[in-house]
């Protein structure tokens, strides 16, 4: 069994797949890490609750322990994977040099960088589209014409650990003067997008929230069922998950190696396997418009 097969088994669905993906890409560059480990004695990776899920559960703690063992085995680097209290805590510890790498949800990075300007994006974690767009869909015979028209109806919010889905529907509900749980009569948590869309078509729930990539995938897989749906609300472009750092927390050679490993992962067969395993299509350098997307996100979804 090769290292990627072992990782696929060890990274359970409840484990943050993005964090696993970053670790797996670093494993591709194990020899380089072992050659330079004197420059970095312990790799300290922090993540926010939105990405980490319920890692307080005993099974998730065990899974994280297994992942730590895997990273050490493949890279030669002792490591610590730390779930922080929130994005503020993660940003502060990166700023102080207490962590080497931080993995943020996109909106959380937008907030954190405003508070800690020294935070820099190392790479964006992309799934099909660089910038996610959130859609709320209903069945075509639903009389609702916009988000406000969904008040009192039921919603499927997939349990995919993509916090921008909840962020969008929460803020839309609040714009209509009610918290999320009071705006909808019922909120379900299907395991994946396809189940959420199927539930709308079957009449189990009246609306579902998804991103653009998931909606396009459903159209390809089930065109007949897709044609029974209609979008009634959508977000603007949102920042994707971000792998971030602060210059003083990593030496230049380690930083360059990490960046190279992430950005070139899709060019290698093993790297493509890793991306597929963890539901990503690529890691990308932040483009020129990334700062504007962050600013727009802060304006549309200010931190609380």
C-alpha positions in Angstrom: 0.0 0.0 0.0 1.6 3.3 -1.0 1.5 6.5 1.0 -1.5 8.0 -0.8 -3.6 4.9 -0.3 -2.7 5.0 3.4 -3.6 8.7 3.6 -6.9 8.1 1.8 -7.8 5.6 4.5 -6.7 7.7 7.4 -8.4 10.9 6.4 -11.9 10.1 7.4 -14.8 12.1 6.1 -15.1 14.0 9.4 -11.5 15.2 9.2 -10.8 18.5 7.5 -10.0 17.5 3.9 -8.2 20.7 3.1 -5.8 20.2 6.0 -5.2 16.6 4.9 -4.6 17.8 1.3 -2.0 20.3 2.5 -0.2 17.6 4.5 -0.4 15.1 1.6 1.2 17.6 -0.8 4.0 18.3 1.6 4.5 14.5 1.8 5.3 14.6 -2.0 8.4 16.6 -1.1 9.5 14.4 1.8 13.2 14.1 0.7 13.6 17.9 0.5 12.0 18.3 3.9 14.3 15.7 5.4 17.4 17.4 3.9 16.4 20.8 5.4 14.7 19.8 8.6 17.4 21.5 10.6 15.9 24.8 9.4 12.5 23.9 10.8 12.4 21.6 13.8 8.7 21.4 14.2 6.0 22.3 11.7 3.2 24.0 13.5 -0.1 24.1 11.5 -3.2 25.9 12.8 -6.7 25.7 11.6 -10.0 27.4 12.5 -13.1 25.6 13.8 -14.9 26.2 10.4 -12.4 24.0 8.6 -11.6 21.6 11.4 -15.1 20.5 12.1 -15.8 18.7 15.5 -12.3 17.7 16.2 -13.1 17.6 19.9 -14.9 14.3 19.3 -12.6 11.4 20.4 -12.6 9.8 16.9 -11.6 13.0 15.3 -8.8 13.5 17.9 -7.6 10.0 17.0 -7.7 10.8 13.3 -5.7 14.0 13.8 -3.1 12.0 15.8 -2.9 9.5 12.9 -2.4 12.4 10.5 0.4 13.8 12.6 2.2 10.5 12.6 1.8 10.3 8.8 3.3 13.7 8.2 6.3 12.9 10.4 6.8 9.6 8.7 6.7 11.0 5.2 8.5 14.4 5.7 10.8 13.7 8.6 9.3 16.7 10.4 7.7 16.5 13.8 4.5 18.5 13.6 1.7 20.0 15.6 -1.8 20.4 14.1 -3.7 22.8 16.4 -7.3 23.8 16.1 -7.6 27.4 17.3 -10.5 28.9 19.1 -11.4 31.1 16.2 -9.9 33.1 13.3 -8.7 35.8 15.6 -6.8 33.4 17.7 -5.2 31.8 14.6 -4.3 35.2 13.1 -2.7 36.3 16.4 -0.6 33.2 16.8 0.6 33.4 13.2 1.4 37.1 13.7 3.4 36.3 16.8 5.3 33.5 15.1 3.7 30.8 17.3 2.5 28.9 14.2 4.2 28.4 10.9 1.2 27.8 8.7 -2.5 28.8 9.0 -5.4 27.3 7.1 -8.3 29.7 7.0 -11.8 29.7 5.5 -11.7 32.5 2.9 -14.0 34.9 4.7 -12.1 34.3 7.9 -8.8 35.2 6.2 -10.4 38.4 4.9 -11.2 39.4 8.5 -7.9 38.2 9.9 -5.8 40.1 7.3 -7.5 43.3 8.1 -6.7 42.8 11.8 -3.2 41.4 11.2 -1.9 43.0 7.9 1.3 40.9 8.1 -0.7 37.8 7.2 0.1 36.7 3.6 -1.7 34.2 1.4 0.7 31.4 0.4 -1.9 29.6 -1.9 -5.6 29.4 -2.6 -7.3 26.0 -2.3 -9.5 25.8 -5.4 -12.3 23.4 -6.3 -13.1 24.0 -10.0 -13.8 27.8 -9.6 -11.2 30.0 -8.0 -13.9 32.0 -6.3 -16.9 30.1 -4.9 -20.4 31.5 -5.6 -23.2 30.4 -3.3 -26.6 29.5 -4.7 -30.0 28.9 -3.0 -32.2 26.7 -5.2 -35.8 25.6 -5.0 -38.1 23.5 -7.2 -39.4 25.4 -10.2 -43.0 25.3 -8.9 -42.0 27.0 -5.7 -43.7 30.4 -5.5 -40.7 32.1 -3.8 -39.1 34.7 -6.1 -36.2 35.6 -3.8 -34.6 34.7 -0.5 -37.2 36.7 1.4 -39.9 34.5 -0.1 -38.4 31.4 1.6 -39.4 32.6 5.1 -41.1 29.7 6.9 -40.0 27.1 4.4 -37.4 24.3 5.0 -33.7 24.3 4.0 -31.1 21.7 3.2 -27.7 22.9 4.4 -25.2 20.2 3.4 -22.7 19.0 6.0 -19.7 19.7 3.8 -17.7 21.9 6.2 -17.8 24.8 3.7 -18.6 27.6 6.0 -19.4 30.1 3.3 -22.7 28.3 2.7 -23.9 28.9 6.2 -22.4 32.4 6.2 -24.5 33.4 3.1 -27.8 32.0 4.4 -27.2 33.4 7.9 -26.6 36.9 6.6 -29.5 36.7 4.2 -31.8 35.7 7.0 -30.6 38.5 9.2 -31.1 40.9 6.4 -34.8 39.8 6.6 -34.9 40.6 10.4 -34.6 37.0 11.7 -31.9 34.6 12.8 -31.3 31.6 10.5 -33.0 29.1 12.8 -36.1 31.2 13.0 -36.2 32.3 9.3 -36.6 28.6 8.2 -39.1 26.2 9.6 -36.6 23.4 9.5 -32.9 23.0 8.5 -31.6 19.6 7.5 -28.0 18.6 7.1 -27.7 16.0 4.3 -24.3 14.4 3.9 -23.6 15.9 0.4 -24.9 18.3 -2.2 -26.5 15.7 -4.4 -28.7 14.5 -1.5 -29.7 18.1 -0.8 -30.7 18.7 -4.4 -32.6 15.3 -4.5 -34.4 16.3 -1.4 -35.7 19.5 -3.0 -36.8 17.6 -6.2 -38.5 15.0 -4.0 -40.3 17.6 -1.9 -38.5 16.5 1.4 -37.3 20.1 1.8 -38.2 23.2 -0.1 -34.8 24.8 -0.7 -31.1 23.9 -0.7 -27.9 25.9 -0.6 -24.8 24.9 -2.6 -21.8 26.3 -4.4 -21.5 26.7 -8.2 -19.2 23.7 -8.6 -21.7 21.4 -6.9 -24.6 22.7 -8.9 -22.8 22.2 -12.2 -21.8 18.7 -11.1 -25.5 17.9 -10.4 -26.4 19.2 -13.8 -23.9 16.8 -15.4 -24.9 13.8 -13.3 -28.7 14.2 -13.2 -29.8 16.7 -16.0 -33.5 15.7 -15.7 -33.6 16.5 -12.0 -31.4 19.6 -12.4 -34.0 21.0 -14.9 -36.6 20.8 -12.1 -34.6 23.3 -10.0 -34.3 27.1 -10.2 -31.9 29.5 -8.3 -33.5 32.3 -6.4 -30.5 33.8 -4.6 -26.8 33.9 -5.2 -23.7 35.5 -3.6 -21.0 37.4 -5.3 -17.5 35.8 -5.7 -16.2 34.7 -2.3 -12.6 34.0 -1.3 -11.7 30.3 -1.2 -9.9 28.6 1.7 -6.4 30.1 2.1 -3.1 28.6 3.2 -1.5 31.6 5.0 1.8 32.5 6.7 3.8 35.4 8.2 7.3 35.9 6.8 9.1 35.7 10.2 7.6 32.4 11.0 9.3 30.5 8.1 12.8 30.7 6.6 12.9 31.5 2.9 13.9 28.1 1.7 11.1 26.3 3.7 8.6 28.8 2.5 9.7 28.4 -1.2 9.5 24.6 -0.9 6.0 24.7 0.5 4.8 27.1 -2.1 6.4 25.0 -4.9 4.9 21.8 -3.6 1.4 23.3 -3.4 1.4 25.1 -6.8 2.9 22.2 -8.7 0.8 19.4 -7.1 -1.5 19.2 -10.2 1.5 18.7 -12.6 2.4 15.4 -11.1 0.5 12.1 -11.2 0.7 11.6 -7.5 -0.2 15.2 -6.9 -3.3 14.8 -9.1 -4.3 11.8 -7.0 -3.9 13.9 -3.8 -6.1 16.7 -5.2 -8.8 14.3 -6.3 -8.8 12.5 -2.9 -9.4 15.8 -1.1 -11.9 17.4 -3.4 -9.7 20.0 -4.8 -8.7 20.8 -8.4 -5.6 22.9 -7.7 -3.7 25.2 -5.4 -3.2 28.5 -7.0 -1.1 31.7 -6.4 -3.3 34.6 -5.2 -4.2 36.6 -8.4 -4.1 40.3 -8.8 -7.8 40.7 -8.0 -7.6 38.7 -4.7 -7.2 41.8 -2.6 -10.4 43.2 -4.1 -12.3 40.0 -3.5 -11.2 40.1 0.1 -12.3 43.7 0.5 -15.7 43.0 -1.1 -16.1 40.0 1.2 -15.4 42.1 4.3 -17.9 44.7 3.1 -20.7 42.2 2.3 -20.0 39.9 5.3 -18.4 42.0 8.1 -17.1 40.1 11.1 -19.2 39.9 14.3 
